[in-house]
Amino acid sequence: MACHEIEALRLGLMNVLGTEDRSAREHAMSELEGHMTGPIEALAEADTLSEIERHLDAALVDLEEEIAETDSDDPEYDYLRGRLVAVRDAEQAVRRLTSQGESVLDGLAEAHDVLHETFPVDE
């Protein structure tokens, strides 16, 4: 059983971060073979954190629907619920990453302003 959302998220993050690890990319692609449609495909091909957040949310909706349609006696039911927990945890990690990135940008803007206040430039 594969966790398609997590593998697609890994690929999306590799795109955003510019990761060149060919073996990791090939592994993720092999896990997703036959499942590269809809939000999973969009997530795997995401190029920005905002795209990742949007497509991960859509993938979560699909996963929640799959769980709702699965009988609780089905042997795969507990795995699906565990997968949901893992994907929600990954969603929080992406939110933290986005928040930290925005914090870095804010800090750089502050440093830039302080630099210009300290050393004014005559134009």
C-alpha positions in Angstrom: 0.0 0.0 0.0 1.4 3.4 -1.0 0.7 6.7 0.5 0.2 8.6 -2.7 -0.3 12.0 -1.1 3.0 11.8 0.7 4.9 10.7 -2.3 3.3 13.4 -4.4 4.1 16.0 -1.7 7.7 14.8 -1.7 7.9 15.4 -5.5 6.3 18.8 -5.2 8.7 19.8 -2.5 11.6 18.6 -4.5 10.4 20.9 -7.3 10.1 23.9 -5.0 13.5 23.3 -3.3 15.3 22.4 -6.5 16.3 19.0 -5.2 18.2 17.0 -7.8 18.2 13.6 -6.0 17.3 11.4 -9.0 16.9 8.2 -7.0 14.4 9.9 -4.6 12.5 11.3 -7.5 12.4 7.9 -9.3 11.3 6.1 -6.1 8.4 8.6 -5.6 7.4 8.3 -9.3 7.4 4.5 -9.1 5.1 4.7 -6.0 2.7 6.9 -7.9 2.7 4.8 -11.1 -0.9 4.6 -12.2 -2.1 7.2 -9.8 -0.9 10.4 -11.4 -4.3 12.0 -11.9 -6.2 14.8 -10.2 -4.8 16.4 -7.1 -2.1 13.8 -6.8 -0.7 14.7 -10.2 -1.1 18.4 -9.5 0.7 18.0 -6.2 3.6 16.1 -7.7 4.0 18.8 -10.3 3.6 21.8 -8.0 6.3 24.5 -8.3 5.3 26.8 -5.4 4.4 26.3 -1.8 1.0 27.9 -2.4 0.3 25.3 -5.1 1.4 22.6 -2.8 -1.0 23.8 -0.1 -3.9 24.0 -2.5 -3.3 20.6 -4.1 -2.6 18.9 -0.8 -5.9 20.2 0.5 -7.7 18.8 -2.6 -5.9 15.4 -2.1 -7.1 15.4 1.6 -10.7 16.0 0.5 -10.4 13.0 -1.9 -8.8 10.8 0.8 -11.6 11.8 3.3 -14.2 10.8 0.7 -12.5 7.5 0.2 -12.5 6.8 3.9 -16.2 7.8 4.1 -17.0 5.3 1.4 -15.0 2.5 2.9 -16.7 0.1 5.3 -15.2 0.1 8.7 -14.9 -3.7 8.5 -12.7 -3.4 5.4 -9.1 -4.5 6.1 -7.9 -1.3 4.4 -10.0 1.0 6.6 -7.5 1.4 9.4 -4.7 2.0 6.9 -6.7 4.7 5.2 -7.4 6.5 8.5 -3.7 6.3 9.4 -2.8 7.7 6.0 -5.2 10.6 6.7 -3.4 11.3 10.0 0.0 11.3 8.2 -1.2 13.5 5.4 -2.7 16.0 7.9 0.6 16.1 9.7 2.4 16.7 6.4 -0.1 19.5 5.7 0.9 21.2 9.0 4.6 20.8 8.1 4.0 22.6 4.8 2.1 25.4 6.6 5.1 25.7 9.0 7.5 25.8 6.1 5.5 28.5 4.4 5.2 30.5 7.6 9.0 30.2 8.2 9.7 31.3 4.7 7.5 34.3 5.1 9.2 35.1 8.4 12.6 35.0 6.6 11.3 37.5 3.9 10.0 39.8 6.7 13.3 39.7 8.4 15.2 40.5 5.2 12.9 43.5 4.6 13.5 44.7 8.1 17.3 44.3 7.7 17.1 46.2 4.4 15.2 49.1 6.1 17.6 49.2 9.0 20.5 49.3 6.6 19.1 52.3 4.7 18.2 54.1 8.0 21.7 53.6 9.2 23.4 54.5 6.0 21.1 56.8 4.1 21.8 57.1 0.3 21.6 60.5 -1.3 20.0 60.4 -4.7 
